[in-house]
Amino acid sequence: MSSISNVDQVLAEMRRIAAAAQSSPVETAKTTATGADFSTLLKQSVEQVNSIQQTAGKLSTAFSAGDPNVDVTEVMVALQKAGVAFQAMAEVRNRLVTAYQEIMSMQV
């Protein structure tokens, strides 16, 4: 039953997106102006990755120093999270660079 409700939710979301895409450009511009812009989202994402890496570094340092409150599994999970977050950020950067290069190579 839950998979049917998930499908219904996805279909409802797709219909909402399709309706928004068909709306006038003025309405879309108003929605974009009130929402977060791309640069803000990108900056927040980079700051979040930085925070995850700093936390992992602090846990690693504390474990190396012999802090009894820090478990090795906690350190390993934090380091893996930091690694995955950095890889995801690097992939986003690569995709942005590729998109920029494609746009710049278009003839007007």
N, C-alpha and C positions, 0 to 999 in steps of 0.2 A: 503494500500500500504506500509506503514512504517513497518508493521510486516513482510512482504515479504522481504524487504531490510535487516531487522535485521536477518532474517533466513539466507539470503545469506551471510551476514557478518560473522555469526557464522560458517556456513559451510566453508567459505573461511579460517577462522582462524583454524578450525579443520584440513583442508587439509594441511595448512602450518605447523601445529604441527606434523602431521603424516609424512610429508616429512622430517622435522627436526629429527624426531625419527629414521627414516630409514637411515639417513646420517651416515657417518663413525664416529667412536669414536674420531678420531683426530679433525674433524671439530667441534664436540660438545665440546671438551675440549677447543678449541680456543674460541668458543663463551662464555663459562663459564668464562674463564680467563679474557675476556674483560668486562664482565658484573659484576654487584655487587654480592659479595658472600653472603652467608646466614648470617654469623655473622654480617656483616655490616648492612644488612636489619633488623635483629633482634635488633641491637643496636639502629638504627634509630627509629624503632617502639616504643621501650621502652622510648626513649627520647621524642618522640611525645606524648605518653600517659602522661609522667611526665609534659610536658608543658601544656597539657590540664588541668591536675589536679591543677597545680599551678595557672593557669588563673582563674579557678573556685574558688579556695581558696581566691585569691585576690578580686574577685568580691563579694564573700560572706562577706569578712571582710569589704570591702568598704560599702556594703549595711547595715551591722550591725552597722557601725560607723555613719550611717545617711547621706552618700554621696547622694546629690540630683541628680547626673548624672547617678546613677545606678538604674535600674528598677528591680523590683522583678521578672518579667518574664525573664529578661536577666540572672539573677542569677540562677533561676530554670533550665533554658535550659542549662547553662554552667555546673551546677552540674549533670544534667542527662547525658550530653555528657561525662563528666569525669567518671561517674559510668559505662556507657556502654563501654567506651574505656578500663577501668580497667578490666571489666568482660571478654571482648574479649581477652585481653592480658593474663589473667589467664587461659582461655580456651586453648589458643595456648600453654602455658606452660604445661598444663596438657596433651595435646596431644603429645607434645615433650617428656615428661617423659614416657608416655605410649609406644611410639615408641622406645625409648631408652631401656626400660625394655624388650620389645619384642625382640629387636636385641640382647641384652645381654643374653637372655634365649635360643637363637638358638644354636643348636649343630653344630659344624664345622666338 
